[in-house]
C-alpha cells in the first residue's frame, strides 16, 4: 500500500504555524503507525544547522521519516516577487540536508493584476528552470505542485504543459487533490454544501499518470466523511494509473473539527479506500 504521510502544517489550527506542529505530527504518525511527516519552511524556527539537525534527530528517534519540505509562496504577489522567492528557495535548498530531507515542494504563482495567464506561465517555467539549475547535482528532488487560488498551474493541461516544456529529470510532480480548478476549497468560495466540480476530477485523471506524490486534501466541512472531494472516485483514478508513491494528507478545516480529531479519521478513511 502507498506510504502515508501527514503534512505538519495541518496542525496549525491548534498550535499555530511553528515547529510545535512538526512534533505534533510526528507524535500522531507514531501512534497511527504510518510512514512519516512532511513539513513547510514557515514552521521552522530558523535555518541554523544545529537547530535543524537536532529537530531531525528528535523526529528520527521516533522511527519517523521527514518527506519533503515545502516553500511558502504569496499567491497575491505579482511575478516581480519571483526573484525574492528564488533567493529563499536557494537558502532552503542549502538548509534541508541538515534535516535529512532530499525533496522540496514548490507551487506556481498567482495571476495578479494585469498579468496574463500566458505571461505568468512563462515566468513560472523560468522560475522552475532556475531552481532546477541550482539543485542540479545536489541529490534534491524538486516537486512541482499544482495550486489554485487564481494561480498557475491549476489545471491538468497547465501541469502537463509545464512538465513537458521543462523536460528535466530533476523535476517531479505532486498532485494536490484539492488545488485544481473546480475545488470549492481552492477557490475560496466553498460553503459546507459545496462539492467539487467535474473539471477537478478531469485534471486528476489527466495528471495521475505522471504524479510521483499525492497531497490528499481533507476539509470536513460537514460531519461524517469528506464530502467536498469524492475520494472513492479519486482513489479509483490513482489505482487506474497504478500510482504507488507516497500520499501526504493535508487538512484545511472548513468546519469545526480540530486537526487532532480530523487527521486520524482521514488516515483511516484513506487506508480503507486504498486496500
Secondary structure as the mmCIF struct_conf table of DSSP 4:
data_model
#
loop_
_struct_conf.conf_type_id
_struct_conf.id
_struct_conf.beg_label_comp_id
_struct_conf.beg_label_asym_id
_struct_conf.beg_label_seq_id
_struct_conf.end_label_comp_id
_struct_conf.end_label_asym_id
_struct_conf.end_label_seq_id
STRN STRN1 UNK A 4 UNK A 7
HELX_RH_3T_P HELX_RH_3T_P1 UNK A 8 UNK A 11
HELX_RH_AL_P HELX_RH_AL_P1 UNK A 12 UNK A 15
BEND BEND1 UNK A 17 UNK A 18
TURN_TY1_P TURN_TY1_P1 UNK A 19 UNK A 19
HELX_RH_AL_P HELX_RH_AL_P2 UNK A 20 UNK A 32
TURN_TY1_P TURN_TY1_P2 UNK A 33 UNK A 33
STRN STRN2 UNK A 36 UNK A 40
HELX_RH_3T_P HELX_RH_3T_P2 UNK A 41 UNK A 43
BEND BEND2 UNK A 45 UNK A 45
HELX_RH_AL_P HELX_RH_AL_P3 UNK A 49 UNK A 60
TURN_TY1_P TURN_TY1_P3 UNK A 61 UNK A 63
STRN STRN3 UNK A 65 UNK A 70
HELX_LH_PP_P HELX_LH_PP_P1 UNK A 71 UNK A 72
TURN_TY1_P TURN_TY1_P4 UNK A 75 UNK A 76
BEND BEND3 UNK A 77 UNK A 77
HELX_RH_3T_P HELX_RH_3T_P3 UNK A 79 UNK A 81
HELX_RH_AL_P HELX_RH_AL_P4 UNK A 82 UNK A 95
HELX_RH_3T_P HELX_RH_3T_P4 UNK A 96 UNK A 99
TURN_TY1_P TURN_TY1_P5 UNK A 100 UNK A 100
STRN STRN4 UNK A 103 UNK A 107
STRN STRN5 UNK A 109 UNK A 110
TURN_TY1_P TURN_TY1_P6 UNK A 113 UNK A 114
HELX_RH_AL_P HELX_RH_AL_P5 UNK A 117 UNK A 135
TURN_TY1_P TURN_TY1_P7 UNK A 136 UNK A 139
HELX_LH_PP_P HELX_LH_PP_P2 UNK A 140 UNK A 140
STRN STRN6 UNK A 141 UNK A 145
BEND BEND4 UNK A 149 UNK A 150
STRN STRN7 UNK A 151 UNK A 152
BEND BEND5 UNK A 153 UNK A 153
BEND BEND6 UNK A 155 UNK A 155
HELX_RH_AL_P HELX_RH_AL_P6 UNK A 156 UNK A 166
TURN_TY1_P TURN_TY1_P8 UNK A 169 UNK A 170
STRN STRN8 UNK A 171 UNK A 176
TURN_TY1_P TURN_TY1_P9 UNK A 177 UNK A 178
BEND BEND7 UNK A 179 UNK A 180
TURN_TY1_P TURN_TY1_P10 UNK A 181 UNK A 182
HELX_RH_AL_P HELX_RH_AL_P7 UNK A 184 UNK A 187
TURN_TY1_P TURN_TY1_P11 UNK A 188 UNK A 188
TURN_TY1_P TURN_TY1_P12 UNK A 192 UNK A 193
HELX_RH_AL_P HELX_RH_AL_P8 UNK A 198 UNK A 207
HELX_RH_3T_P HELX_RH_3T_P5 UNK A 208 UNK A 210
BEND BEND8 UNK A 212 UNK A 212
STRN STRN9 UNK A 213 UNK A 218
BEND BEND9 UNK A 222 UNK A 225
BEND BEND10 UNK A 228 UNK A 229
HELX_RH_AL_P HELX_RH_AL_P9 UNK A 231 UNK A 240
TURN_TY1_P TURN_TY1_P13 UNK A 241 UNK A 242
BEND BEND11 UNK A 245 UNK A 245
STRN STRN10 UNK A 246 UNK A 251
BEND BEND12 UNK A 254 UNK A 256
HELX_RH_AL_P HELX_RH_AL_P10 UNK A 259 UNK A 274
#
